[in-house]
Amino acid sequence: MILYLHGFRSSPQSMKARLMGERMAGLGRSADYLCPQLPASPRLAMELALSLVDGVPAGELAVVGSSLGGYYATWLAERLGCRAVLLNPAIVPRQDLQKHVGVTTQYHSDAPFEFKPEYIDELRALDVARISQPGRYFLIAATGDEVLDYRDMVAHYQGARQHVIQGSDHGISEFADYIDEVLAFCGIGAGGPR
């Protein structure tokens, strides 16, 4: 089972989420792929995520998170003991997102998106100062990320499997090139679970 968590103001319509869904469908594993629309509230986002994977054994679960979704994926992996793949993850989003408090729209629609001041404290409650078992993590970080500094990611996930892409961007435009590597880490491939 893969739970994909999109980034800030993003959605299941993001390029990476769609590519993952298409690849899982191509493997006949659509039922093992979840990608919910996350609420703006970090607390509610994590309550939703936990409810979706309730009862799934940690060994059968992997969380893939992009940007803010990577921050969430880290918290979930620590709480549940599952694997996590982090795609240009946010490391200290409460600092980065302070300037985004207010009402705007989602990236993939005109739907309103309100990020309230109290969400900063909700983010703080999800901080993971240090990952406990680096072997459960796979970081994909791009040196060309225009939003977040890849060096912070590399330092935070020290000891984890890491793939540092020279160049690229925050969205990892060539993500299709890495899907099979991500799925293999999650225990899914053309031959099924490993």
N, C-alpha and C positions, 0 to 999 in steps of 0.2 A: 504494500500500500504506500502510495506517495501522496503527501499533502503538500501542495504548492502554495506558497504565500507570496503574494505580489507586494510591490513597494508602495510608498506613500503616494496617494492620489491616483494610484493605478487600479488595475482591475484584471479579471480573468481574460480580458480581451488583449492583454499585453502580448507582445511578440513571443517572449519566452514561454509564457503560460500556454499560448495556443500551440506553439511548436511541441511542447511537452505532451499536451493532450493528443495532438495528432500522432506523435510517435507511439504513445501508449496504445492508441486505437489501432495503429498499424501492427502492433504486437498482439492484438486481441486482448489487451489488458485495460480497456476503458473503465471497467468497474473498479480497478485498483488505483484510480487517479481522481483526486479531489482538488478542486481549485475554487474556493469560495470567494465571493465579494466580501472583503473585510470592512467592517465599520471603521470610522475614523478613530473611535475610542480604542486605545491600546488594550484596556481591560476587557472591553467587549469583544475585541478581535481575538484575544487569547481564550476567552470563555467559549467563543464559537469554535475555534480550532480544537480545543480540548473535547468539546461535545462531539465533533465529527470523528475523532479517532478513539473515542471511549470504547474500551474493550479490545482494541487492536494491540496484540503483544508487541513490546518494544522491538523485538528481533524481526518483526514483519513490517515495521514502519520506518519510513524515511521522510524527513521534512526538507523540502527545497525552498529556500527563501531568497528573494532578490531585494537588495537595498534594505529598506525598513523590514521587509519580510525576512531578510537574513538575520536581523536582530531578534525578531520574533522566533525564528527557527532555532536560534541558539538557546533561548529561554526554554522552548519546548523540549529540545534535545536534552538539556540538563534536567528538566523536570521528569521527563518520561524515560530517559535512558535509551533513546533511539538514535539513529544516524541522522546527520544533517549535511546538506550541501548548501553552501553559501555563495551567492553570486553578487559580487561587489557589495558586501553587506555593510550596513550602517553600524558603527561601533559605539558612538555616543550620540544617538539621535536627539536626545533632549536638548543638546546644544545646537545642533544643526537645524532643528525644526522650530525653535523658538520664534524665528522670524516669519514662520508660516502660520502663526495663530491668526484665525479669521476665517472668512468665507470665500471660497473660490469654486472651481469646478473640477471634476475628475478629468484625467487626461484623455480618456477614450469616449467621453460623452459630455453633454452639457449639464449633467446632473450636479446639483450643488454639493459641495464638500466643505464641511465646517470643521476646523481643527480648533478646539476650545483650549483656553489656558490650562485648565485642570488636566489635560491630556499629557502635559509635560511631566507632572507628578506620576501619572500612570506609567509613563515610559521609564521613569526612574525606578519604579517598583520592579521592573523587568530586567534591570541591569545584571549582567553576568560578568563579574570582575575578571574571572579566569575560568576557562573551560576545564572540566575535571578529567575528561578522557579524550585527549586529542585524536586518538585513533578512530573515533566516531564521527570525525568532521572532515569535510573536503571543501577547501576554499578555492574558488575561481575568482581571481582579482585582475583587473586590467590597469596597467600603468597609465593608460590614457583616460582613465575615469575623470570626467570634468566636474563631478559633483563631490566625490569622496576621495580621500588619499589612500591609495592601495597600500602604502607602507604601514598605516595604522591597522589595516586588515591583516597583513602578514604578521605583524607583531602580536596582535590579539589572538590569532590562531596558531601561535608557535607550537610546533610539534605535530600539527595536523597535516594531512595530505594537502599539498598546495600546487595549484597551477597558476602561475603568474603569466598573463598574456602581455606581451610587449605591444603597447599601443592600445587599440580598440577604444571603447567608450563606456559610459556608465551602463548603457543598455546591453552591452556585449552584442553588438550588431551581428557578429558571426556565430551566435549561440548555437546554430544548427550543427556547427562543426564539433561541438562538445556534448551534444545530447547523449550519445551512446556511452561516453565516459561517465556522465552523471548517472545515467540509468544503471550502469554496471556497479557503481559505488552503492546505489540504492538496492542492489540485489536483483535487478531486472535487466534482461537482455533478450536477444533473439531466442535463446535456449530456455527462457523462463528464469525462475529464481535460482540464485547460485547456492 
